[in-house]
Amino acid sequence: MKVDARVTFPQAHAPVDESLARAVLELADAIARGDDKKFRAMVTPDQQTILDGLVSSGEWADSTKKIEGVRVVSMSESLGDGSNATAARVTLAVQEPGAAYTLGWSGKKSGATWTFTGSPTAATEKARASEFDGSAGSATAPAPDAAPAAAAASAADTPAILAHAILTLMKRMNDLGQAGLSESTLDAQAKAMGQSLDAWKALAAQGKAAIDRGVEVDEMTARMVLDAGLAMAATTGGKINEDQVIQWASSVINWPQNKMKALRGGAPKGGAGGG
């Protein structure tokens, strides 16, 4: 198997199941090369929806072209009979110029095929990918049907949550007949940027799913949601006020209204990190 030279898989993190090792190498290779077709074949339908939105918007190409390396920094597996694993968790560290971040994955084996879905990791950046070695090594591989615990939004969740929030706020304003924005206007803007409104809607559906499963939105993302809502409200000539926007934005991303109000003053305490 020929793997991109930018992929690093330290022996210390090698699993017992050789099929898992090969699958993780293929996953890391697809990310390093920016090969969306190969990546798509290895992930679950919800991750494919996210990928389609990222490819359509150009964000996939923009992100992957900056990759200098992909390193396996932790691995855990649930073994069945002998050396055959049934589930696994792996953390990849992605190196970009001057900074590295992590991407978490949960894998399940069906027959001889491994399929991966996104798994939350700490929203932390370090100078080098190797600095993450072993950082998630104590994580236990989830049972195949285990429900994921609530966690901070990952790098993949954030654009999806933003799309969900913006479309939902726009719909609420349009339902009241008080907003100057419409889907036709949004579609024209998307096309002008070389994007697809349908892809954005698909991304928004993934964002709603993230909120529904309890993903916690960070302050920077909440601020962007609020700012987008206020910008839309400004087109109504004062018919929709700030308090209404705060109430709606809070409900869309499950943020307490008092925290949302606090965002109207002062700088954010932190930004969205790589997942």
C-alpha positions as CSV (number, residue, x, y, z in Angstrom):
1,M,0.0,0.0,0.0
2,K,1.5,3.3,-1.1
3,V,0.9,6.1,1.4
4,D,1.7,9.8,1.1
5,A,5.1,10.6,2.6
6,R,3.4,13.2,4.8
7,V,1.6,10.5,6.8
8,T,3.4,9.3,10.0
9,F,2.2,6.3,12.0
10,P,4.5,5.7,15.0
11,Q,4.9,2.0,16.0
12,A,3.9,2.9,19.6
13,H,0.3,3.6,18.4
14,A,0.0,0.5,16.1
15,P,-3.1,-1.6,16.8
16,V,-3.3,-5.4,17.1
17,D,-5.7,-5.7,14.2
18,E,-3.8,-5.2,11.0
19,S,-6.9,-4.3,9.0
20,L,-7.4,-1.4,11.4
21,A,-3.9,-0.2,10.9
22,R,-4.4,-0.3,7.1
23,A,-7.7,1.5,7.3
24,V,-6.2,4.3,9.5
25,L,-3.3,4.7,7.1
26,E,-5.8,5.0,4.2
27,L,-7.9,7.6,6.1
28,A,-4.8,9.7,7.0
29,D,-3.6,9.4,3.4
30,A,-6.9,10.7,2.0
31,I,-6.7,13.7,4.3
32,A,-3.1,14.4,3.5
33,R,-3.7,14.2,-0.3
34,G,-7.0,16.1,-0.1
35,D,-8.6,13.2,-1.9
36,D,-12.3,13.8,-1.2
37,K,-13.5,10.7,-3.2
38,K,-11.3,8.3,-1.3
39,F,-12.2,10.0,2.0
40,R,-15.9,9.9,1.2
41,A,-15.7,6.1,0.7
42,M,-14.4,5.6,4.2
43,V,-16.8,7.7,6.3
44,T,-20.4,7.5,7.5
45,P,-23.3,9.2,5.7
46,D,-23.4,12.2,8.1
47,Q,-19.7,12.8,7.5
48,Q,-20.3,12.5,3.7
49,T,-22.9,15.3,4.1
50,I,-20.3,17.5,5.8
51,L,-17.7,16.7,3.2
52,D,-20.1,17.5,0.3
53,G,-20.7,21.0,1.8
54,L,-16.9,21.5,2.3
55,V,-16.1,20.4,-1.2
56,S,-18.8,22.6,-2.7
57,S,-17.8,25.7,-0.8
58,G,-14.1,25.1,-1.6
59,E,-13.2,24.8,2.1
60,W,-12.0,21.3,1.7
61,A,-9.4,22.3,-1.0
62,D,-8.4,25.4,1.0
63,S,-7.8,23.4,4.1
64,T,-6.1,20.3,2.7
65,K,-3.7,22.2,0.5
66,K,-2.1,23.7,3.7
67,I,-1.4,20.2,5.2
68,E,2.3,19.5,5.8
69,G,1.7,16.2,7.6
70,V,-0.8,13.9,9.2
71,R,0.3,11.9,12.3
72,V,-1.4,9.2,14.2
73,V,-1.1,10.3,17.8
74,S,-3.3,7.9,19.7
75,M,-5.2,4.6,19.0
76,S,-7.4,2.4,21.0
77,E,-9.3,-0.7,19.8
78,S,-12.0,-3.1,21.1
79,L,-11.0,-6.6,20.4
80,G,-13.4,-9.4,19.7
81,D,-11.9,-12.8,19.0
82,G,-8.2,-13.0,18.9
83,S,-6.7,-10.1,17.0
84,N,-9.9,-9.0,15.3
85,A,-11.1,-5.5,16.5
86,T,-14.7,-4.5,16.2
87,A,-14.5,-0.8,17.1
88,A,-11.7,1.7,17.6
89,R,-10.9,5.3,18.3
90,V,-8.0,7.1,16.6
91,T,-6.7,10.7,16.9
92,L,-4.9,12.3,14.0
93,A,-2.8,15.4,14.3
94,V,-2.8,17.6,11.3
95,Q,0.3,19.8,10.7
96,E,-0.1,23.1,8.9
97,P,2.5,25.9,8.7
98,G,3.3,26.9,12.2
99,A,0.5,25.0,14.0
100,A,-1.1,21.6,14.4
101,Y,-4.6,20.5,15.5
102,T,-6.3,17.2,16.1
103,L,-9.1,15.3,14.4
104,G,-10.8,12.5,16.3
105,W,-12.4,9.4,14.6
106,S,-14.5,6.5,15.8
107,G,-14.3,3.4,13.7
108,K,-16.6,0.4,13.3
109,K,-15.8,-2.8,11.4
110,S,-18.3,-4.5,9.3
111,G,-17.0,-7.7,7.6
112,A,-13.6,-6.6,6.3
113,T,-14.5,-2.9,6.0
114,W,-13.8,-0.1,8.5
115,T,-16.0,3.0,8.4
116,F,-15.2,6.2,10.4
117,T,-17.2,9.0,11.9
118,G,-16.0,12.2,13.6
119,S,-15.2,12.1,17.3
120,P,-14.7,15.2,19.5
121,T,-11.2,16.1,20.6
122,A,-9.9,19.0,22.6
123,A,-10.0,22.3,20.8
124,T,-6.2,22.9,21.2
125,E,-3.4,23.9,18.9
126,K,0.3,23.1,19.3
127,A,3.4,24.0,17.3
128,R,4.1,20.5,16.1
129,A,1.9,17.4,15.5
130,S,4.3,15.2,17.4
131,E,3.5,17.2,20.6
132,F,0.1,15.5,20.7
133,D,1.6,12.0,20.9
134,G,-0.3,9.9,23.4
135,S,-2.6,12.8,24.4
136,A,-5.7,10.8,23.9
137,G,-4.1,7.4,24.5
138,S,-6.3,6.7,27.5
139,A,-9.5,7.0,25.6
140,T,-11.5,3.8,25.5
141,A,-12.9,2.6,22.2
142,P,-16.7,3.0,22.2
143,A,-19.0,0.1,21.9
144,P,-20.6,0.0,18.4
145,D,-23.9,1.4,19.6
146,A,-22.6,3.6,22.4
147,A,-24.1,7.2,22.4
148,P,-21.4,9.9,22.2
149,A,-21.1,12.2,25.2
150,A,-21.7,15.9,24.7
151,A,-18.6,17.7,23.7
152,A,-17.3,21.0,22.3
153,A,-18.0,21.6,18.6
154,S,-15.2,20.3,16.3
155,A,-13.7,22.0,13.3
156,A,-16.2,20.1,11.1
157,D,-19.2,21.0,13.4
158,T,-18.6,24.7,13.4
159,P,-19.4,25.6,9.8
160,A,-22.4,23.3,9.9
161,I,-23.8,24.9,13.1
162,L,-23.3,28.4,11.5
163,A,-25.2,27.4,8.4
164,H,-28.0,25.9,10.5
165,A,-28.2,29.0,12.7
166,I,-28.2,31.5,9.8
167,L,-30.8,29.7,7.8
168,T,-33.0,29.2,10.9
169,L,-32.8,32.9,11.8
170,M,-33.5,34.0,8.3
171,K,-36.6,31.7,8.2
172,R,-37.9,33.0,11.5
173,M,-37.6,36.6,10.2
174,N,-39.1,35.8,6.9
175,D,-42.0,34.0,8.6
176,L,-42.9,37.3,10.2
177,G,-42.7,39.1,6.9
178,Q,-40.2,41.5,8.4
179,A,-36.9,40.6,6.9
180,G,-35.4,41.8,3.6
181,L,-33.6,38.5,3.1
182,S,-35.1,35.5,1.1
183,E,-33.8,32.2,-0.2
184,S,-33.7,33.7,-3.7
185,T,-31.4,36.5,-2.4
186,L,-29.3,34.0,-0.5
187,D,-29.1,31.7,-3.5
188,A,-27.9,34.5,-5.7
189,Q,-25.2,35.4,-3.1
190,A,-24.1,31.7,-2.9
191,K,-23.8,31.5,-6.7
192,A,-21.8,34.7,-6.8
193,M,-19.3,33.0,-4.5
194,G,-19.3,29.8,-6.5
195,Q,-21.3,27.9,-3.8
196,S,-24.5,26.0,-3.8
197,L,-27.5,26.8,-1.6
198,D,-28.5,23.1,-1.7
199,A,-25.0,22.2,-0.3
200,W,-25.4,24.9,2.4
201,K,-28.8,23.4,3.3
202,A,-27.2,20.0,3.6
203,L,-24.5,21.4,5.8
204,A,-27.2,23.2,7.9
205,A,-29.0,19.8,8.4
206,Q,-25.7,18.4,9.8
207,G,-25.4,21.5,12.1
208,K,-28.9,20.9,13.5
209,A,-28.0,17.3,14.1
210,A,-24.9,18.4,16.0
211,I,-27.0,20.7,18.2
212,D,-29.6,18.0,18.7
213,R,-27.0,15.5,20.0
214,G,-25.8,18.1,22.5
215,V,-22.6,19.5,20.9
216,E,-21.6,22.6,22.9
217,V,-21.1,25.8,20.9
218,D,-18.0,27.9,21.8
219,E,-18.1,31.6,22.4
220,M,-16.6,32.6,19.1
221,T,-19.2,30.6,17.1
222,A,-22.0,32.0,19.3
223,R,-20.8,35.5,18.6
224,M,-20.8,34.8,14.9
225,V,-24.3,33.5,15.1
226,L,-25.4,36.6,17.0
227,D,-23.6,39.0,14.6
228,A,-25.3,37.3,11.6
229,G,-28.7,37.6,13.2
230,L,-28.2,41.3,14.1
231,A,-27.0,42.0,10.5
232,M,-30.2,40.4,9.1
233,A,-32.3,42.3,11.6
234,A,-30.7,45.6,10.5
235,T,-32.5,45.1,7.1
236,T,-35.9,45.3,8.8
237,G,-35.7,49.0,9.6
238,G,-36.0,48.4,13.4
239,K,-39.0,46.0,13.2
240,I,-36.9,43.2,14.7
241,N,-35.0,44.4,17.7
242,E,-31.8,43.1,19.4
243,D,-33.7,41.4,22.2
244,Q,-35.6,39.3,19.7
245,V,-32.4,38.3,17.9
246,I,-30.8,37.3,21.2
247,Q,-33.8,35.2,22.1
248,W,-33.8,33.4,18.7
249,A,-30.1,33.0,18.5
250,S,-30.0,31.5,22.1
251,S,-32.7,29.0,21.2
252,V,-31.1,27.9,17.9
253,I,-27.7,27.0,19.4
254,N,-29.0,26.1,23.0
255,W,-27.1,29.0,24.7
256,P,-28.5,30.7,27.8
257,Q,-29.9,34.2,27.0
258,N,-27.8,35.9,29.7
259,K,-24.6,34.5,28.1
260,M,-25.8,35.7,24.7
261,K,-26.6,39.2,26.0
262,A,-23.1,39.3,27.5
263,L,-21.6,38.9,24.1
264,R,-22.8,42.3,23.1
265,G,-20.0,43.8,25.2
266,G,-16.4,42.8,25.4
267,A,-14.2,40.7,23.3
268,P,-14.5,36.9,23.0
269,K,-12.6,34.8,25.5
270,G,-11.5,32.2,22.9
271,G,-11.9,31.0,19.4
272,A,-13.0,27.9,17.7
273,G,-10.2,25.3,17.7
274,G,-9.5,22.4,15.4
275,G,-11.6,19.5,16.4
